[in-house]
Amino acid sequence: MKPLSKKVPENAGLTFEDVKKAHEAIKDATIRTPTVKAARLSAHLGIDLYLKLENLQHTNAFKGRGALNKLLSLNEEQRKKGVIALSRGNHAQGVAYHAQRLNIPTIIVMPEGTPFNKIKRTEDFGAKVVIHGADLVDSAEEVQRLIKEHGYTYIHPFDDPLIAAGQGTLGIEMLEDVPDLDVVFVPVGGGGLISGVATALKGMKPDIEVIGVQAENFPGMVNEFHDRPFVPGEPTIAEGIAVEKPAASNVETVKALVSDMVTASENEIEEGIFDVLSDEKLVIEGAPAAGYAYIKKNADKYKGKKIGLVVCGGNIDSRLLSTIILRGLVRDGRITRLTFEIDDTPGQLSDISRIIGESGANVVEVIHQRMMQSVSLKRAELEVVIEARDKQHVQDIVQTLEDAGFSVKASSDV
């Protein structure tokens, strides 16, 4: 953890006054999302945890704040020519939503392979989507070509003080709602969000602690903060913060105002998404789950303090979410595979099903086969996937089945 300077460096181009000005400019066109106590998570972790619910914004992410602040700064000629952005996610939708409201033509460049649902959601807000390039580097070249050809204004996702000031407005709202917060965790990609939020929080409450969190697979800002060499990113479910090189101005702000930069692993992020959904009934994406994962892993450090977490977005693919839910249920022992070797006689499956049902569990799937050579000719292998309350419930069911004379093994490999 590094010692903090008392103010944002002048070359960062961002001040608390900038954030307050942005707050006044955008407050009538953005949702003042609540900062709520996470009652169940707090009880389970033994800490006092508060969530800033930016997943409730118009586009289910914080990005619209900065996008709107930038759009409002454009002159008439710039508005007439239109704007362009490079994004395959939350930034694209934030720009498109507010540009449509302001009648500003919008081009969003996305790389090939961008999920169709993200393209459609952006187009639903009136933007023209251009698919170009195998990756964001190729797409960025197309952005520059289109700017030269048409004179569009580029709306950068994080390397712009107006963008950072807009994102920082949520920090003002957090402290207005919960003035006695001690520590605030902020997901970090390119650094625009944490630069703005840290500027706001420190401007209102200089002794508050701000900690940035990244995915272990994409530690761009972590490496900058700790003066480590650059490391290319690897695939992560926290796509919203998968940025290899944060903006230099944001790095300076983070080094000046942020207490520490930390990471969470892919397994921890996945479990974080599941925990928040299970306990608080909130759908969050991988970026805020990284913050929660770090808090969970280090909960003992924060006992007796009021902890804030910026839930920066909830745009997670429904198929990925369904897989995370199933894996979470397996991990908790609530879905388990029971494997039997039974006599190949009538009534065996009926007896097993009855015992499982009487024990209060549900049968999800049954596979009954005789052809595999792992069992003798007069016997059969039976696999039953069940839904139970927890791991102890599974153990009780297995014991009941064994007491009834069945040979059974329980496995989380479903």
Buried (B, 14 or more C-beta within 10 A) or exposed (E): EBEBEEBBBEEBBBBBEBBBBBBEBBBEBBEBBEBBBBEBBBEBBEBBBBBBBBBBBBBBBBBBBBBBBBBBBBEEEBBEBBBBBBBBBBBBBBBBBBBBBBEBBBBBBBBEEBBEEBBEBBBEBBBBBBBBBEEBEEBBEBBEEBBEEEEBBBBBBBBBBBBBBBBBBBBBBBBEBBEEBBBBBBBBBBBBBBBBBBBBBBBBBEEBBBBBBBBBBBBBBBBBBEEEEEEEBEEBBBBBBBBBBBBEBBBBBBBBBBBBBBBBBBEBBBBBBBBBBBBBEBBBBBBBBBBBBBBBBEBEEBEEBBBBBBBBBBBBBEEBBEEBBBBBBBBBBBBBBBBBBBEBEEEBBEBBBEBBEEBEBEBEEEEBEEEEEEBEEEBBBBBBBBBBBEBEBBBBBBEBBEEEEBEBEBEBEB
